[in-house]
Amino acid sequence: MDDRTKIIPAQSADAPPVLAPAAAQHGLDQPTINRIVIGLMVAMFLSALDQTIVATALPAIGHELSDIRNLSWVVTAYLLAATTVTPLYGKLSDIHGRRTMVLIGVGVFMLGSVACALSPSMPVLIVSRALQGLGGGGLIALAQTVLADLVSPRERARYQAHFGVVFASASLAGPFLGGVLSEHLHWSVIFWINLPIGVAALAMTARALKLLPPLHRPHRLDVLGAALMACATVTLLLALSWGGKVYPWASAQVLALVGASIAFWGAFAVRLMRAAEPFLPLSVLGNPVVRDGALATALSMGTMVGLSIYVPVYLQAVVGLSASASGLALIPLMGGTVTGATFSGRIMPRLTHYKRVPYVGLAGSIVALAAMSFATTTIPLPITLVLLAMTGVGIGTTFPVTTVSVQNAVRPFELGTTTAALNFFRQLGGALIVAIFGAIMLQGVGVSGGEDGGDLLARAGARPELRHAFAWLFGAGVVGLMLSYFFLIRMEERPLRDRPLSEMPAD
């Protein structure tokens, strides 16, 4: 640990967190910190909700705009834009400050929401969704970065657990709200509701964020590096989105995208080594805690995202539940994730060896998912729900530990870049694992790229091939969690600082 960093005595394990002295010096009393945190949670909810609320409204959108063929781009455009700009927001927040980038992110997102609601055609809606993604892509990373400015790593895990509730709430509320609003009102309402939520986020954070101490220092933005990373990300995500669905995996189109992505990633790596101030600092990429923590959380987050998409299909096609019942049956998985994250976040400050919690939790997830893989068609529904809950709880325990550990391992002026990079790899891991799960499913029911996999899947509930496909899918989830466990073990367990970044030297 840096000799210049003076550590204050750790508080009692049973004592409630106290206000950091530096925060008080900068005018941030506890009610102000609470208001900022709530505002950040609202901003995170804004971004997370829009990734789930659109799915159930797609049929209504396609019908009214008379364009079913390009409907998937309503989701893909947002994903591409949001994932691509996430690291950029982190870098810019280190240069220009957190408040500026939070205001820009929420503002652009709200502008994109208005454009989406007023879209007269599918091409306009797709472009508007990309604009939304440009705003929403940085909100989650910025919220975690601002939190790191406010409280010490020892306190921070407790707040990270609250952020986990936001994700789970958006995952559960989004599909329900999208279906209800598009069916009983109009599909444009799913975008109009972003305006009051965005105004609430700005009202709670705009003034309070002015009180944040300036922790950034002058940087130069590596525009070429940012462009190369954006191109590499877009081409990779397009390959993952189209492969096995729009085009066969071995088609010229998908192979060309994969080749282009490899070339761009190679050029980006060269740029990192040659730039005076690279887009992602080598000190961050070379940090073993950052590297192992990012890989561990990307694999666990990706597995959770993949399961949240395909478990309802399993419950409908194999178990025989209705669409609404399968949505309710997903609650143990998502609720378990919140429970695991909350428990892990609350107990982390009290433990010296804080990695033991996700060690136990993730091991339980691996066992539960393995049981579902080996007995896909013979497990009673109540046992299935218990196994899903175990899986969610174990995965949830990893999120606060990896996020806080990574933030605890970097210098203050690298915090925004590092946190954004962590979220970028989470999103990329989610896209990769969802693509793998999708390929397993489509292969299991005999669908090749370009066929209508959704209709065939709906007709395939009784087919043994589909049940075997889910056995392989859950097995792939086991592999993903085992790899996450491996990198979690490799991640160094450094003592958590007892002081917020506002009390630390700038470099």
Stockholm file with secondary structure:
# STOCKHOLM 1.0

chainA/1-507         MDDRTKIIPAQSADAPPVLAPAAAQHGLDQPTINRIVIGLMVAMFLSALDQTIVATALPAIGHELSDIRNLSWVVTAYLLAATTVTPLYGKLSDIHGRRTMVLIGVGVFMLGSVACALSPSMPVLIVSRALQGLGGGGLIALAQTVLADLVSPRERARYQAHFGVVFASASLAGPFLGGVLSEHLHWSVIFWINLPIGVAALAMTARALKLLPPLHRPHRLDVLGAALMACATVTLLLALSWGGKVYPWASAQVLALVGASIAFWGAFAVRLMRAAEPFLPLSVLGNPVVRDGALATALSMGTMVGLSIYVPVYLQAVVGLSASASGLALIPLMGGTVTGATFSGRIMPRLTHYKRVPYVGLAGSIVALAAMSFATTTIPLPITLVLLAMTGVGIGTTFPVTTVSVQNAVRPFELGTTTAALNFFRQLGGALIVAIFGAIMLQGVGVSGGEDGGDLLARAGARPELRHAFAWLFGAGVVGLMLSYFFLIRMEERPLRDRPLSEMPAD
#=GR chainA/1-507 SS CCTTCCCCCCCCTTSCCCCCHHHHHTTCCHHHHHHHHHHHHHHHHHHHHHTTTTGGGHHHHHHHHTCCTTTTHHHHHHHHHHHHHHHHHHHHHHHHCHHHHHHHHHHHHHHHHHHHHTCCSHHHHHHHHHHHHHHHTTHHHHHHHHHHHHSCHHHHHHHHHHHHHHHHHHHHHHHHHHHHHHHHTCTTHHHHTHHHHHHHHHHHHTTGGGGSCCCCCCCCCCHHHHHHHHHHHHHHHHHHHHBTTTBCTTSHHHHHHHHHHHHHHHHHHHHHHHCSSCSSCHHHHTCHHHHHHHHHHHHHHHHHHHHHHHHHHHIIIIICCCHHHHHHHTHHHHHHHHHHHHHHHHHGGGCSSTTHHHHHHHHHHHHHHHHHHHTTTTSCHHHHHHHHHHHHHHHHHHHHHHHHHHHHTSCGGGHHHHHHHHHHHHHHHHHHHHHHHHHHHHHHTTCCTTSCHHHHHHHCTTCHHHHHHHHHHHHHHHHHHHHHHHHHHHSCCCCCCSSCGGGSCCC
#=GC SS_cons         CCTTCCCCCCCCTTSCCCCCHHHHHTTCCHHHHHHHHHHHHHHHHHHHHHTTTTGGGHHHHHHHHTCCTTTTHHHHHHHHHHHHHHHHHHHHHHHHCHHHHHHHHHHHHHHHHHHHHTCCSHHHHHHHHHHHHHHHTTHHHHHHHHHHHHSCHHHHHHHHHHHHHHHHHHHHHHHHHHHHHHHHTCTTHHHHTHHHHHHHHHHHHTTGGGGSCCCCCCCCCCHHHHHHHHHHHHHHHHHHHHBTTTBCTTSHHHHHHHHHHHHHHHHHHHHHHHCSSCSSCHHHHTCHHHHHHHHHHHHHHHHHHHHHHHHHHHIIIIICCCHHHHHHHTHHHHHHHHHHHHHHHHHGGGCSSTTHHHHHHHHHHHHHHHHHHHTTTTSCHHHHHHHHHHHHHHHHHHHHHHHHHHHHTSCGGGHHHHHHHHHHHHHHHHHHHHHHHHHHHHHHTTCCTTSCHHHHHHHCTTCHHHHHHHHHHHHHHHHHHHHHHHHHHHSCCCCCCSSCGGGSCCC
//
